Amino acid sequence: MSAPRLSTQVEICPGGPALVRGADEVIDDRGEAHATTRPVVAVCLCGRSQRAPWCDGTHKVVTAAAPAPTELT
């Protein structure tokens, strides 16, 4: 059994995932706990990952396929 981690830090990557450092588990939007096995995990924020709650890089495809924003005048 490993010692509990003392602090958890979350860094939001613009257009990408949330990098979670120091968490023993991540709770998804359904309340299900997912154990972490690494010191840093990437949590999906785009909602399209096939490995949810973990990021699988889908945000890169979604962002690249999105049409350029139009300027309102």
N, CA, C and O atoms as a Tinker XYZ file with bonds, in Angstrom:
   292  protein
     1  N      0.844000   -1.177000    0.000000    73     2
     2  CA     0.000000    0.000000    0.000000    64     1     3
     3  C      0.890000    1.242000    0.000000    63     2     4     5
     4  O      1.805000    1.347000    0.817000    81     3
     5  N      0.632000    2.172000   -0.900000    73     3     6
     6  CA     1.462000    3.362000   -0.999000    64     5     7
     7  C      0.985000    4.431000   -0.025000    63     6     8     9
     8  O     -0.169000    4.440000    0.403000    81     7
     9  N      1.900000    5.327000    0.312000    73     7    10
    10  CA     1.561000    6.428000    1.220000    64     9    11
    11  C      0.644000    7.410000    0.510000    63    10    12    13
    12  O      0.789000    7.626000   -0.693000    81    11
    13  N     -0.303000    8.015000    1.236000    73    11    14
    14  CA    -1.203000    8.981000    0.604000    64    13    15
    15  C     -0.430000   10.211000    0.126000    63    14    16    17
    16  O      0.537000   10.640000    0.756000    81    15
    17  N     -0.870000   10.757000   -0.978000    73    15    18
    18  CA    -0.245000   11.964000   -1.517000    64    17    19
    19  C     -0.761000   13.166000   -0.733000    63    18    20    21
    20  O     -1.908000   13.188000   -0.289000    81    19
    21  N      0.103000   14.163000   -0.570000    73    19    22
    22  CA    -0.236000   15.284000    0.287000    64    21    23
    23  C     -1.026000   16.377000   -0.411000    63    22    24    25
    24  O     -1.867000   17.019000    0.218000    81    23
    25  N     -0.779000   16.605000   -1.683000    73    23    26
    26  CA    -1.504000   17.676000   -2.366000    64    25    27
    27  C     -1.818000   17.270000   -3.791000    63    26    28    29
    28  O     -1.118000   16.459000   -4.397000    81    27
    29  N     -2.876000   17.847000   -4.308000    73    27    30
    30  CA    -3.276000   17.615000   -5.693000    64    29    31
    31  C     -3.286000   18.946000   -6.401000    63    30    32    33
    32  O     -3.796000   19.934000   -5.873000    81    31
    33  N     -2.723000   18.980000   -7.601000    73    31    34
    34  CA    -2.695000   20.188000   -8.410000    64    33    35
    35  C     -3.341000   19.890000   -9.751000    63    34    36    37
    36  O     -3.165000   18.807000  -10.311000    81    35
    37  N     -4.095000   20.866000  -10.266000    73    35    38
    38  CA    -4.749000   20.723000  -11.562000    64    37    39
    39  C     -4.326000   21.891000  -12.435000    63    38    40    41
    40  O     -4.427000   23.049000  -12.032000    81    39
    41  N     -3.850000   21.577000  -13.640000    73    39    42
    42  CA    -3.479000   22.598000  -14.616000    64    41    43
    43  C     -4.331000   22.387000  -15.863000    63    42    44    45
    44  O     -4.306000   21.310000  -16.460000    81    43
    45  N     -5.084000   23.411000  -16.256000    73    43    46
    46  CA    -5.916000   23.328000  -17.457000    64    45    47
    47  C     -5.051000   23.724000  -18.653000    63    46    48    49
    48  O     -4.489000   24.819000  -18.684000    81    47
    49  N     -4.948000   22.841000  -19.625000    73    47    50
    50  CA    -4.207000   23.133000  -20.857000    64    49    51
    51  C     -5.194000   23.725000  -21.862000    63    50    52    53
    52  O     -6.163000   23.061000  -22.232000    81    51
    53  N     -4.966000   24.962000  -22.310000    73    51    54
    54  CA    -5.897000   25.590000  -23.252000    64    53    55
    55  C     -6.149000   24.701000  -24.477000    63    54    56    57
    56  O     -5.209000   24.302000  -25.164000    81    55
    57  N     -7.418000   24.397000  -24.741000    73    55    58
    58  CA    -7.788000   23.555000  -25.878000    64    57    59
    59  C     -7.473000   22.086000  -25.684000    63    58    60    61
    60  O     -7.627000   21.292000  -26.612000    81    59
    61  N     -7.036000   21.712000  -24.493000    73    59    62
    62  CA    -6.643000   20.324000  -24.253000    64    61    63
    63  C     -7.182000   19.801000  -22.935000    63    62    64    65
    64  O     -8.235000   20.232000  -22.467000    81    63
    65  N     -6.449000   18.867000  -22.341000    73    63    66
    66  CA    -6.925000   18.223000  -21.124000    64    65    67
    67  C     -6.589000   19.020000  -19.864000    63    66    68    69
    68  O     -5.955000   20.074000  -19.916000    81    67
    69  N     -7.031000   18.485000  -18.749000    73    67    70
    70  CA    -6.600000   18.958000  -17.436000    64    69    71
    71  C     -5.505000   18.000000  -16.980000    63    70    72    73
    72  O     -5.703000   16.785000  -16.959000    81    71
    73  N     -4.353000   18.549000  -16.616000    73    71    74
    74  CA    -3.274000   17.725000  -16.072000    64    73    75
    75  C     -3.433000   17.706000  -14.559000    63    74    76    77
    76  O     -3.394000   18.747000  -13.904000    81    75
    77  N     -3.612000   16.511000  -14.017000    73    75    78
    78  CA    -3.848000   16.345000  -12.587000    64    77    79
    79  C     -2.610000   15.696000  -11.982000    63    78    80    81
    80  O     -2.217000   14.594000  -12.363000    81    79
    81  N     -2.005000   16.403000  -11.031000    73    79    82
    82  CA    -0.806000   15.911000  -10.357000    64    81    83
    83  C     -1.131000   15.578000   -8.908000    63    82    84    85
    84  O     -1.752000   16.369000   -8.200000    81    83
    85  N     -0.701000   14.393000   -8.477000    73    83    86
    86  CA    -0.814000   14.045000   -7.072000    64    85    87
    87  C     -2.136000   13.458000   -6.628000    63    86    88    89
    88  O     -2.371000   13.340000   -5.425000    81    87
    89  N     -3.005000   13.089000   -7.544000    73    87    90
    90  CA    -4.296000   12.510000   -7.158000    64    89    91
    91  C     -4.191000   10.990000   -7.074000    63    90    92    93
    92  O     -3.502000   10.362000   -7.877000    81    91
    93  N     -4.872000   10.413000   -6.108000    73    91    94
    94  CA    -4.938000    8.957000   -5.997000    64    93    95
    95  C     -6.047000    8.395000   -6.881000    63    94    96    97
    96  O     -5.999000    7.239000   -7.300000    81    95
    97  N     -7.051000    9.238000   -7.157000    73    95    98
    98  CA    -8.148000    8.823000   -8.023000    64    97    99
    99  C     -8.790000   10.053000   -8.648000    63    98   100   101
   100  O     -8.639000   11.172000   -8.157000    81    99
   101  N     -9.505000    9.822000   -9.732000    73    99   102
   102  CA   -10.274000   10.862000  -10.415000    64   101   103
   103  C    -11.721000   10.398000  -10.433000    63   102   104   105
   104  O    -12.005000    9.249000  -10.770000    81   103
   105  N    -12.633000   11.287000  -10.072000    73   103   106
   106  CA   -14.061000   10.976000  -10.078000    64   105   107
   107  C    -14.654000   11.531000  -11.372000    63   106   108   109
   108  O    -14.520000   12.722000  -11.654000    81   107
   109  N    -15.311000   10.673000  -12.162000    73   107   110
   110  CA   -15.886000   11.138000  -13.431000    64   109   111
   111  C    -17.253000   11.792000  -13.216000    63   110   112   113
   112  O    -17.737000   11.878000  -12.088000    81   111
   113  N    -17.867000   12.248000  -14.303000    73   111   114
   114  CA   -19.135000   12.973000  -14.212000    64   113   115
   115  C    -20.301000   12.104000  -13.746000    63   114   116   117
   116  O    -21.362000   12.630000  -13.413000    81   115
   117  N    -20.122000   10.791000  -13.718000    73   115   118
   118  CA   -21.159000    9.889000  -13.204000    64   117   119
   119  C    -20.908000    9.497000  -11.755000    63   118   120   121
   120  O    -21.658000    8.710000  -11.177000    81   119
   121  N    -19.836000   10.058000  -11.166000    73   119   122
   122  CA   -19.505000    9.746000   -9.790000    64   121   123
   123  C    -18.657000    8.495000   -9.623000    63   122   124   125
   124  O    -18.431000    8.050000   -8.498000    81   123
   125  N    -18.185000    7.921000  -10.724000    73   123   126
   126  CA   -17.377000    6.706000  -10.679000    64   125   127
   127  C    -15.916000    7.069000  -10.437000    63   126   128   129
   128  O    -15.377000    7.962000  -11.092000    81   127
   129  N    -15.280000    6.380000   -9.502000    73   127   130
   130  CA   -13.875000    6.630000   -9.176000    64   129   131
   131  C    -12.967000    5.828000  -10.103000    63   130   132   133
   132  O    -13.214000    4.654000  -10.380000    81   131
   133  N    -11.909000    6.489000  -10.577000    73   131   134
   134  CA   -10.905000    5.853000  -11.435000    64   133   135
   135  C     -9.550000    6.041000  -10.761000    63   134   136   137
   136  O     -9.085000    7.168000  -10.598000    81   135
   137  N     -8.923000    4.943000  -10.374000    73   135   138
   138  CA    -7.622000    5.011000   -9.706000    64   137   139
   139  C     -6.559000    5.528000  -10.668000    63   138   140   141
   140  O     -6.572000    5.201000  -11.855000    81   139
   141  N     -5.652000    6.327000  -10.155000    73   139   142
   142  CA    -4.539000    6.796000  -10.964000    64   141   143
   143  C     -3.336000    5.910000  -10.687000    63   142   144   145
   144  O     -3.132000    5.465000   -9.558000    81   143
   145  N     -2.549000    5.659000  -11.706000    73   143   146
   146  CA    -1.362000    4.814000  -11.560000    64   145   147
   147  C     -0.090000    5.580000  -11.892000    63   146   148   149
   148  O      1.002000    5.012000  -11.892000    81   147
   149  N     -0.234000    6.867000  -12.174000    73   147   150
   150  CA     0.904000    7.704000  -12.535000    64   149   151
   151  C      0.888000    8.972000  -11.690000    63   150   152   153
   152  O     -0.156000    9.353000  -11.160000    81   151
   153  N      2.038000    9.625000  -11.562000    73   151   154
   154  CA     2.061000   10.866000  -10.783000    64   153   155
   155  C      1.289000   12.006000  -11.446000    63   154   156   157
   156  O      0.778000   12.892000  -10.760000    81   155
   157  N      1.201000   11.986000  -12.793000    73   155   158
   158  CA     0.448000   13.003000  -13.542000    64   157   159
   159  C     -0.455000   12.276000  -14.528000    63   158   160   161
   160  O     -0.001000   11.399000  -15.262000    81   159
   161  N     -1.752000   12.647000  -14.543000    73   159   162
   162  CA    -2.688000   12.065000  -15.505000    64   161   163
   163  C     -3.373000   13.189000  -16.275000    63   162   164   165
   164  O     -3.567000   14.283000  -15.746000    81   163
   165  N     -3.736000   12.916000  -17.517000    73   163   166
   166  CA    -4.436000   13.884000  -18.363000    64   165   167
   167  C     -5.904000   13.491000  -18.415000    63   166   168   169
   168  O     -6.253000   12.401000  -18.870000    81   167
   169  N     -6.758000   14.391000  -17.943000    73   167   170
   170  CA    -8.197000   14.142000  -17.890000    64   169   171
   171  C     -8.867000   14.893000  -19.037000    63   170   172   173
   172  O     -8.639000   16.088000  -19.227000    81   171
   173  N     -9.693000   14.181000  -19.798000    73   171   174
   174  CA   -10.373000   14.749000  -20.956000    64   173   175
   175  C    -11.325000   15.874000  -20.548000    63   174   176   177
   176  O    -12.091000   15.742000  -19.593000    81   175
   177  N    -11.261000   16.975000  -21.284000    73   175   178
   178  CA   -12.202000   18.077000  -21.085000    64   177   179
   179  C    -13.087000   18.304000  -22.310000    63   178   180   181
   180  O    -14.078000   19.028000  -22.226000    81   179
   181  N    -12.738000   17.689000  -23.458000    73   179   182
   182  CA   -13.539000   17.903000  -24.665000    64   181   183
   183  C    -14.768000   17.001000  -24.708000    63   182   184   185
   184  O    -15.705000   17.265000  -25.461000    81   183
   185  N    -14.770000   15.932000  -23.901000    73   183   186
   186  CA   -15.913000   15.034000  -23.848000    64   185   187
   187  C    -15.983000   14.021000  -24.977000    63   186   188   189
   188  O    -16.994000   13.336000  -25.129000    81   187
   189  N    -14.929000   13.914000  -25.769000    73   187   190
   190  CA   -14.971000   13.003000  -26.920000    64   189   191
   191  C    -13.954000   11.875000  -26.854000    63   190   192   193
   192  O    -13.819000   11.112000  -27.810000    81   191
   193  N    -13.244000   11.757000  -25.752000    73   191   194
   194  CA   -12.238000   10.707000  -25.605000    64   193   195
   195  C    -12.898000    9.330000  -25.612000    63   194   196   197
   196  O    -13.977000    9.146000  -25.047000    81   195
   197  N    -12.248000    8.379000  -26.250000    73   195   198
   198  CA   -12.705000    6.992000  -26.222000    64   197   199
   199  C    -12.191000    6.276000  -24.980000    63   198   200   201
   200  O    -12.532000    5.116000  -24.746000    81   199
   201  N    -11.366000    6.965000  -24.175000    73   199   202
   202  CA   -10.798000    6.392000  -22.951000    64   201   203
   203  C    -11.209000    7.182000  -21.723000    63   202   204   205
   204  O    -10.488000    7.183000  -20.725000    81   203
   205  N    -12.344000    7.852000  -21.773000    73   203   206
   206  CA   -12.793000    8.720000  -20.682000    64   205   207
   207  C    -12.714000    7.982000  -19.352000    63   206   208   209
   208  O    -13.061000    6.802000  -19.287000    81   207
   209  N    -12.272000    8.640000  -18.303000    73   207   210
   210  CA   -12.061000   10.072000  -18.200000    64   209   211
   211  C    -10.693000   10.541000  -18.692000    63   210   212   213
   212  O    -10.384000   11.730000  -18.616000    81   211
   213  N     -9.873000    9.621000  -19.193000    73   211   214
   214  CA    -8.521000    9.980000  -19.617000    64   213   215
   215  C     -8.511000   10.573000  -21.021000    63   214   216   217
   216  O     -9.292000   10.169000  -21.882000    81   215
   217  N     -7.638000   11.517000  -21.239000    73   215   218
   218  CA    -7.479000   12.148000  -22.548000    64   217   219
   219  C     -6.807000   11.168000  -23.508000    63   218   220   221
   220  O     -5.832000   10.508000  -23.150000    81   219
   221  N     -7.332000   11.078000  -24.725000    73   219   222
   222  CA    -6.702000   10.243000  -25.748000    64   221   223
   223  C     -6.228000   11.065000  -26.945000    63   222   224   225
   224  O     -5.858000   10.503000  -27.976000    81   223
   225  N     -6.239000   12.395000  -26.813000    73   223   226
   226  CA    -5.759000   13.268000  -27.886000    64   225   227
   227  C     -6.828000   13.672000  -28.878000    63   226   228   229
   228  O     -6.521000   14.382000  -29.836000    81   227
   229  N     -8.064000   13.254000  -28.692000    73   227   230
   230  CA    -9.147000   13.574000  -29.631000    64   229   231
   231  C     -9.328000   15.081000  -29.780000    63   230   232   233
   232  O     -9.723000   15.546000  -30.849000    81   231
   233  N     -9.048000   15.848000  -28.736000    73   231   234
   234  CA    -9.221000   17.301000  -28.813000    64   233   235
   235  C     -8.397000   17.906000  -29.945000    63   234   236   237
   236  O     -8.781000   18.937000  -30.496000    81   235
   237  N     -7.268000   17.286000  -30.303000    73   235   238
   238  CA    -6.434000   17.787000  -31.398000    64   237   239
   239  C     -7.171000   17.669000  -32.732000    63   238   240   241
   240  O     -7.101000   18.571000  -33.568000    81   239
   241  N     -7.870000   16.564000  -32.925000    73   239   242
   242  CA    -8.624000   16.341000  -34.156000    64   241   243
   243  C     -9.852000   17.245000  -34.197000    63   242   244   245
   244  O    -10.166000   17.827000  -35.235000    81   243
   245  N    -10.543000   17.361000  -33.068000    73   243   246
   246  CA   -11.745000   18.177000  -32.975000    64   245   247
   247  C    -11.391000   19.645000  -33.251000    63   246   248   249
   248  O    -12.102000   20.330000  -33.986000    81   247
   249  N    -10.296000   20.119000  -32.661000    73   247   250
   250  CA    -9.875000   21.503000  -32.859000    64   249   251
   251  C     -9.461000   21.744000  -34.304000    63   250   252   253
   252  O     -9.800000   22.777000  -34.881000    81   251
   253  N     -8.728000   20.798000  -34.896000    73   251   254
   254  CA    -8.267000   20.969000  -36.271000    64   253   255
   255  C     -9.430000   20.917000  -37.256000    63   254   256   257
   256  O     -9.392000   21.582000  -38.291000    81   255
   257  N    -10.463000   20.133000  -36.947000    73   255   258
   258  CA   -11.599000   19.994000  -37.862000    64   257   259
   259  C    -12.622000   21.108000  -37.706000    63   258   260   261
   260  O    -13.483000   21.291000  -38.567000    81   259
   261  N    -12.531000   21.845000  -36.620000    73   259   262
   262  CA   -13.509000   22.910000  -36.379000    64   261   263
   263  C    -13.294000   24.066000  -37.354000    63   262   264   265
   264  O    -12.154000   24.435000  -37.637000    81   263
   265  N    -14.374000   24.633000  -37.864000    73   263   266
   266  CA   -14.218000   25.746000  -38.772000    64   265   267
   267  C    -13.635000   26.962000  -38.030000    63   266   268   269
   268  O    -13.835000   27.124000  -36.826000    81   267
   269  N    -12.930000   27.787000  -38.759000    73   267   270
   270  CA   -12.357000   28.983000  -38.157000    64   269   271
   271  C    -13.470000   29.884000  -37.657000    63   270   272   273
   272  O    -14.496000   30.024000  -38.323000    81   271
   273  N    -13.287000   30.495000  -36.497000    73   271   274
   274  CA   -14.336000   31.381000  -35.996000    64   273   275
   275  C    -14.496000   32.599000  -36.905000    63   274   276   277
   276  O    -13.528000   33.101000  -37.477000    81   275
   277  N    -15.724000   33.054000  -37.022000    73   275   278
   278  CA   -15.987000   34.233000  -37.837000    64   277   279
   279  C    -16.078000   35.445000  -36.938000    63   278   280   281
   280  O    -16.483000   35.347000  -35.780000    81   279
   281  N    -15.707000   36.560000  -37.467000    73   279   282
   282  CA   -15.740000   37.797000  -36.696000    64   281   283
   283  C    -17.092000   38.446000  -36.894000    63   282   284   285
   284  O    -17.571000   38.610000  -38.017000    81   283
   285  N    -17.700000   38.814000  -35.768000    73   283   286
   286  CA   -19.000000   39.491000  -35.836000    64   285   287
   287  C    -18.765000   40.985000  -35.994000    63   286   288   289
   288  O    -17.903000   41.558000  -35.328000    81   287
   289  N    -19.527000   41.609000  -36.870000    73   287   290
   290  CA   -19.395000   43.058000  -37.042000    64   289   291
   291  C    -20.651000   43.754000  -36.660000    63   290   292
   292  O    -20.726000   44.980000  -36.740000    81   291
